[in-house]
């Protein structure tokens, strides 16, 4: 009985936190002047644009040659403008 009550409370709390998080997303997008979260690229999308391997991509990130936006713990995105700038710098070298 206690285990079921614990699970119900956990589910209700998770739902409440999700609702709060979803309400805060538009404010975060405005703060970073992003019109839509869909504009941001995942690592896989950015890697596909660059047409490079995972190790090479992560080497670039570790060297901080390409800025990363951390949306939450372990959730990262790449701004397409930063990706374009990275490509332009790479062409000049």
N, C-alpha and C positions, 0 to 999 in steps of 0.2 A: 504494500500500500504506500509506504513512504517513498519507495523508488519511483512509483508511478507519479506521485505528487511532485517529486524532484524533477522528473522529465517534463511534466506539464509546465512547471515554473520556468525551466530552462528554455523551452520552446517559446513561451510568452515573452521572456526577456530578450531572446534573440530577435524575435519579430519587432519588438519595440526599438531595439538598437538599429535594426535595418531601416525602419521608418525614419528615425532621427538622421541616420547617415544619408538617406536619399534626399531629405530636406536640405541638408547642408551642401550637397553636391553643386547645385546652381550657384551658391555663394562662392565656393572654391573656384568654379569656372570663371566667374566674374573677376575674382581677385587676380587670377593669372591671365585674364583677358583672352580666354578661350571660348569661342562661340559654342562649341559642342565637344564633348569628350570623344566623339567619333572622329574628330580631326587628328587625334593622337594615334601614333602607330605602336603596335606591339613590337617586341623584339623580332619576332618572326617576320612581320611585315617589313620592318626596316632592313632586316638582313636580306630579304628577297629583293628589295629595291637595290641594295648594294651588290647583290649577287656574290656573297662571300660566305665562307664556312663559319660555323659556330665559334670555333676557337679564335679565328681572326676577328670576328665581331666582338667577342668578349675581350680580346686584347685591346681593341680600340676603346671600348668602354672603360677598361681598367686604367688605361693611359689618360683617361678623361679628355679624349679628343672629340667625343660626341656627348653633349649634355643629355642627362636623363632626368625625367620627372618621376618622382616617387609618389604614387597616388595613395598607397597604403603599404603596410609591411609586405614585402615580396611582390608588389604589383607596380611595375615600372612601365613607362611609355616614352616614346621619342616624339618630339615635336617635328613635324614635317619641314618647318622652316630651318630648324637646326640641322636636319639631314641634308637639305639643299646647300646650306652654308658649308657643311663638311665636304660635300661633293665639289663645290667650287674651290675650296682650299686644296683639295686633293689634286684637282686639275692643274693648279698653279705650280705644284711641286714637280 
